[in-house]
Amino acid sequence: MRNYIPFSYKMMLPYLLLVMITDVVIGFFSYQTALQSRTELVQTNVKWTMQQISDNIQYKMLDMQAVSDSLFGSTSFQKYLQITGDSLEVYEMTSRNLLPTLETSLGMSVQKIRLILYPANKQINEVYGKLDTAITSQSYHILSFSRLEQQADFRKFVQSGKDNKWIQMDTDKSLNHISLLRKLISFNDYQTEIGYLRMSIPLKDIFLSFAALDLNEGSVIRIINQSDGATLIQNAEASGSADDYLKVKIDIPASDFRLETMVPMKILKEDAGKIRNITMLVCGISFVIIALIAVIIARYSGRKMLRIVTHVRSFQNGNFDMRIPFKGNDEFSLLSAAFNRMAHHIDELIREVYLQGMQKKEKELEALQAQINPHFLYNTLSSINSLANIGEIEKLSAMVSQMSKFYRLTLNDGKMIISLDNEINQVKAYLEIQMIKYANRFSVSYSIEPELADCPIIKLILQPFVENVFQHAWFEEHIHIGITGRREDDNIILQINDNGIGMPAEKLQVLLQPREEPGGYGIRNVNERIKLQYGEEYGVFIDSKIGIGTSVRLTLPYLKSQLHEGGASNELPYPAGG
């Protein structure tokens, strides 16, 4: 009898190959999906912020336009520009009327504007100060029209056929200024050119708001003049080719300017790469486990088949005393019995793996409930190190004390139930640490009804939302956080409010979605734990408006205190009305 390869091993090889291909496909698509999701999220966030910056820039431009319009539409101003007579009369008109009119118009704006009038009337004398220095305050000047005609930039402006246009001319480029140039015409015939009005302003003043954009490291934001493609101002130099960046563009209305943000693709791919690596690791582990199980099953099945073959060979060799230890009168019955045993064994393995999976899920949930963002610990320790290096002993001591208090309340002796008062103290300790780190750049207010202090709740339901304020809501120099607690009938209503940047409706819809959706893991964890502990009628509700802020509302049952000494427990409290 020749040797042979058991059929179970032949079936195992293509099965493992199929599992391997499936794992590779899952890893590839998870990476592509994560990259696309991250890209769309970055585009949405950057566009919202860029739109706010564009509105701010447009507001400043319209402010200067309003000054220009006040002079352009003034009949008395036109009259002053066209006056003729002897030199003394023209001088008195300039001193008593024309210069006060320019000063009054400048007073309409709070911006640092340099206003230059180029009258076509040659009888009007020049009045000017230093024009080759950077603008530091409001000023007005009168220069001869011939000075303007000599400038190449002005000739290009005339040839373009456009009017009331933002350009850089004369010393604007060297001084980092930009000017609004406008032709003045006579209202007598609406054709006669009576001069030009030029209003200059520093680039950083009109485009300063883009510095507030919260960019990823290595990102570039710049203002481009679309008429000539020149870059007016930017925060940093781009490194690498254009394909290395994700570009987000938005045109600034009523101008030739375009706001452009370039986010490095390597940042987007980094996040997606982490998801890909985790997915491939999980797939690899699952493949090894499946392969081990497959080998065990194949060997088990092979031994059974070998016993069948051995008995068959014994019968072929004439050993009639040997009996196949299976019930039945033919080979199909024997194979059926062997299959049933194998099937029963597989069922036991499946049940065992399933129970292990359930226990693993329970452990993961417990770990997730007790989890504190390690970045907070790393950042706090880094801040402590910095304070120690510069000798800030009092701040260092305060930060260590608050961190000790924070983790003592967080760990809570391993118990999941905590009093509301201790939960608030845990958040206060966290905010005290942040207050030292951010040098009082935010303020906090608390309004908790006294009767709620001893109410038992599950722990770690407020801190994730307060942490979210620092990670996602901050966009100005100062931010306010309000924490309130009140009783409504048999419910406790806890709210965390901030006046930060807010979130769009699309992001709000994603935050509380099932775990398969990316983002918002801490928020979903709190929502799921509340529902698991108290029921589906309780949980988290979020309301947010772009530019106004975010309000998080947590609804919990009002329960009578059953806490042991120390304000902690692992037992479920009973309802207040029970």
C-alpha angles and dihedrals in degrees: 000000000000125000119260142188111248114248091233090063091049089054092046096060099059089041092056090045090054091049091050093051090048091052092050092049092048091050092049095049093044089055093048092046092048091048092049092046092048091048093050091047092051092046092051095047094045093047092052092050093043090052090055090049091048090052090051093049091046090051091055092046092050089049090059090042089057090056089050092048092050090058096038093053097042112110091194090053089052090049092053092050093052100043117128132186139094120340095256093055092048091048093051091047090052094049098041102035117010100048094045089050091055091046092049092050091050088053089066089074132056092204125105100256130172106207117198122185119201104191119195087213103098092198092070109095123229118258116184147136132197110335100168096070133081117274112258101160143005116292139161130209140179118216132177115266089233090068089059094047091057093061117098091210090058092051090052089049092054092046091053089064091223129124138194090032136156110238142149112242141160108352096352095103096048093045095041092242133137128205139210106217119195134175118231117215132187118258089214094078102354089232109072112099109226099174146297133274120213124187117186129193133174113266091230091056097054096036098033094110094073088070087072092064111118101229133182116247111283094018119139127211122185145163115236128195102223093199093069103006092241120150109235100186137348138175098229144353118269116240119206132012128315090258089064091068139064106226123211115185134186128176119230107230121241092020143071090244126115127195111218130184123192116198116191111249090216089070091053092045091048092062092042089046091057090054090046092051093048091047092049090047092052091045091048093051091047090050092052091048092047090047092052092048090047092052092048091049093045092051092046091049091043092054091052091049090046090054089051091048091046092053091045089051090048089055090047089051090052099253094143093169090072114093129192105242094224129100118249142067100248141038094261091059090047092050090046092053091048090049091050091053091048090046090050090051092048089050090054090049092049091049091048092050090046093052090047088051091051091050089048091052091051091050091047090052091050090048091047091050091052095041120120118191104262090209088068090056092045093048093046092050089048090052090049089052091050092049090049091051093053095041099246092151097163094051090043091052092047092049093048090048093050093045090052090050091046095054093041090057092040095052091041092184089295093296120137099205119075137167117261088238091059091045089054090047089052090054091045090054089050091050093046088058091049090047090059092045095047096039096235094308090142137043131215132202128190128201111174121159108241094230090064096059096096097037111125117235136162111272130247098033100120105039097066091058094046089049089051089061091061094044101045114006103056116101106137136052093268135029132185126217121196123194118190136173129188141157122246111186105300094345136087115221115202119184134189112193130182136175094221133127095294128213134266120249092251092060092047090056091054098047098075097032121119119287093265088075115085121242135026098063095153093049093047090047092056092046093049093046092051092050093046091049102042110012142269094290090070130064146090129324122186128197120182138169124194110250093006106068145249132283121197117195122194118193117201133164117261103242133186114248115264096159121138123229110304094038098265139108144159095213124095113253118228124246120270093238094045 
